[in-house]
């Protein structure tokens, strides 16, 4: 039976049973990884960061600020921890794409994380000024697969409005402008066609990225605190693109994360 057959849903929308518990849990994976790797039962920092580009992690390591998080038992990634103004953070770099980002997010929260902040490089759809600038993603178009395993079908995955309200005043603390709005989450960055971009622009979408819709669907389904930022750094590689500023954007990203964490902790 093909996807286009009338009366049949595609597999991504079938047999999901959203209220049913998972047979395979992050706690189970972490337990076995600790056993096999002889790792201690240690909590990760309360505030964790996803750094899909890896620029923040590379900056922290080069500056001698990062150390391996002793209790991180993931098979698929490494977590570094670091301090900024007396607050400890955990960070995982290069977690690119919806499914990998949510796999890591599930394990972060199972390991003691209470707030997850994702900052991902993104392509400009509707100009808010010359790049680079940030967008606090309020909702994301669900053009990926992972979110449909957490929430029933809908056009967008939404951020928690109470969480956004609680940190809004801190947005001015970043060294670059922070806009707010909608992004498009795609699984296929090299299939951002002209007609698809125009359709996104017609919906008021500001940028395209690869993780936010899935992270927000996970957050809503699991009752977790997740905020996603798009760092708009390019116009789809047209000319002179992908410039992120000092230390490839790491300095301004860290300032934004720290401001958000302080506002959340109040």
C-alpha positions in Angstrom: 0.0 0.0 0.0 1.6 3.3 -1.1 1.6 6.5 0.9 -0.7 8.2 -1.6 -3.4 5.5 -1.5 -6.7 7.2 -0.6 -8.0 6.4 2.9 -4.6 5.3 4.3 -2.4 7.4 6.6 1.3 7.3 5.9 3.3 5.1 8.4 4.6 8.1 10.3 1.0 8.8 11.4 -0.1 5.2 12.1 -0.1 3.1 15.3 1.5 5.7 17.6 -0.7 5.3 20.8 0.4 8.5 22.4 -0.8 7.6 25.8 1.1 4.3 25.9 4.4 4.1 27.7 7.5 3.3 25.7 9.0 -0.2 25.9 12.5 1.3 25.6 13.3 4.1 28.0 16.3 6.4 28.4 16.7 5.2 32.0 17.2 1.6 30.7 19.8 2.7 28.2 21.7 4.8 30.8 21.6 2.0 33.3 23.2 -0.4 30.9 25.7 2.1 29.6 26.8 2.9 33.2 27.2 -0.8 33.9 29.2 -1.5 30.7 31.4 1.6 31.0 31.8 1.4 34.8 30.5 5.0 35.2 29.3 6.6 38.4 25.6 7.4 39.1 26.1 11.2 38.9 23.6 13.8 37.9 24.3 16.2 35.0 23.9 20.0 35.6 20.4 21.3 36.0 20.8 23.5 32.9 22.0 21.8 29.7 22.7 23.1 26.2 22.4 21.5 22.8 25.0 23.0 20.4 24.2 21.4 17.0 27.0 23.3 15.3 29.6 22.4 17.9 31.1 25.9 17.9 30.3 26.6 21.6 31.9 23.3 22.7 35.0 23.9 20.6 35.4 27.4 22.0 35.1 26.1 25.6 37.6 23.3 25.0 40.1 25.6 23.3 39.8 28.1 26.3 40.4 25.3 28.8 36.9 25.8 30.4 35.4 22.5 29.5 35.7 19.2 31.3 34.1 15.8 30.7 30.9 15.3 32.6 31.6 12.2 34.7 28.1 10.8 34.9 27.1 11.2 31.2 26.4 7.7 30.0 25.2 8.2 26.5 26.4 5.8 23.9 26.1 8.4 21.1 27.5 11.6 22.4 29.9 13.3 24.8 28.9 15.9 27.4 31.2 18.6 28.6 30.5 20.7 31.7 31.7 24.2 32.4 31.0 27.1 34.8 30.0 30.7 34.0 29.7 33.2 36.8 29.3 30.4 39.4 26.6 28.4 37.5 27.4 25.0 36.1 26.2 23.9 32.7 26.2 20.7 30.7 26.6 20.9 26.9 26.5 18.4 24.1 27.8 19.4 20.7 27.0 18.3 17.2 23.5 16.9 18.0 22.2 17.8 14.6 18.7 16.9 13.5 15.4 16.2 15.1 15.9 12.5 16.1 19.4 12.9 17.5 18.5 16.1 19.4 15.5 14.4 21.1 17.5 11.2 21.8 20.0 13.4 23.7 17.3 15.5 25.3 15.5 12.4 26.7 18.7 11.2 28.3 19.6 14.7 29.6 16.3 14.9 31.5 16.6 11.3 32.7 20.1 12.3 34.1 19.0 15.3 36.1 18.6 18.2 33.6 15.7 20.6 34.5 16.1 23.2 31.7 17.4 22.5 28.2 18.4 25.3 25.8 19.1 24.6 22.2 20.9 27.1 20.0 21.1 26.1 16.4 22.4 27.8 13.2 19.6 28.5 10.8 18.8 29.9 7.4 16.9 33.1 6.9 13.5 32.8 5.4 11.9 36.2 6.2 14.5 38.9 6.9 14.5 40.5 10.3 17.7 42.4 9.5 21.2 41.4 8.3 22.5 38.1 9.9 23.6 37.2 12.5 20.7 37.5 15.0 18.8 35.2 17.2 15.2 34.1 17.1 13.5 32.8 20.3 11.4 30.1 18.6 7.8 30.3 19.8 6.5 27.6 17.4 8.0 25.4 14.7 6.5 23.9 11.6 6.5 20.1 11.9 8.2 19.1 8.7 10.2 16.3 10.3 9.5 12.9 11.6 10.3 12.7 15.3 7.6 15.0 16.6 4.9 12.7 15.3 6.0 10.0 17.7 5.3 12.3 20.7 2.2 14.3 19.7 -0.7 13.8 17.3 -0.5 15.5 13.9 -0.7 19.3 13.8 0.9 22.0 11.8 3.1 23.5 14.5 4.8 22.4 17.7 4.6 25.2 20.3 6.9 26.4 23.0 5.6 26.6 26.6 4.2 30.1 26.8 4.8 30.3 30.5 8.4 29.4 30.1 8.8 32.1 27.4 7.1 34.7 29.5 9.4 33.9 32.4 12.6 34.6 30.5 11.4 37.3 28.0 13.0 40.1 30.0 16.4 38.4 29.8 16.5 38.5 26.0 18.0 42.0 26.0 21.1 40.6 27.7 22.4 39.0 24.5 25.0 40.8 22.5 23.0 40.4 19.3 19.3 41.1 18.6 16.8 38.5 19.7 13.6 38.3 17.6 10.6 36.1 18.4 8.6 34.0 16.0 8.1 30.9 14.0 10.6 28.6 12.3 10.4 25.7 9.9 12.0 22.4 11.1 13.1 20.2 8.3 14.8 16.8 8.1 16.2 17.5 4.7 18.3 20.7 4.5 19.3 20.1 0.9 15.7 19.9 -0.2 14.8 23.5 0.8 13.4 24.2 -2.7 12.4 27.6 -4.0 8.7 26.8 -3.8 9.0 25.4 -0.3 10.8 28.5 0.9 8.2 30.8 -0.7 5.4 28.7 1.0 7.2 29.1 4.4 7.6 32.8 3.9 3.9 33.1 3.1 3.1 31.6 6.5 5.2 34.2 8.3 8.1 31.8 9.0 11.3 33.5 9.9 14.0 30.9 9.5 14.6 27.2 8.8 16.4 24.8 11.2 16.5 21.1 12.0 15.5 20.4 15.7 12.9 22.8 17.3 9.6 21.1 16.3 10.8 17.8 17.7 12.2 19.2 20.9 9.0 21.2 21.5 6.8 18.1 20.9 9.0 16.1 23.3 8.8 18.9 25.9 5.0 19.1 25.7 4.5 15.3 25.8 6.9 14.8 28.7 6.3 18.0 30.6 9.9 19.3 30.3 11.3 22.8 30.1 12.9 23.3 26.7 13.7 26.6 24.9 14.9 26.7 21.3 16.8 29.5 19.7 17.6 29.9 16.0 20.9 31.7 15.3 20.2 33.1 11.9 23.6 33.1 10.2 23.0 32.6 6.6 20.7 33.1 3.6 21.1 29.5 2.3 24.7 30.0 1.2 24.0 32.6 -1.4 27.1 34.8 -0.8 29.3 35.7 2.2 27.2 33.5 4.5 27.7 31.5 7.7 29.6 34.3 9.5 28.6 34.0 13.2 30.9 36.7 14.8 33.5 36.4 17.5 34.5 32.8 18.3 32.0 31.6 15.7 29.2 33.0 17.8 30.2 31.2 21.0 30.6 34.3 23.1 27.2 35.8 22.4 25.5 32.4 22.6 27.0 31.8 26.1 25.8 35.2 27.2 22.3 34.5 26.0 22.3 31.0 27.7 23.5 32.5 31.0 20.9 35.3 30.9 18.1 32.8 30.3 19.3 30.4 33.0 19.4 33.2 35.6 15.9 34.3 34.7 14.6 30.7 34.8 16.1 30.1 38.2 14.5 33.1 39.9 
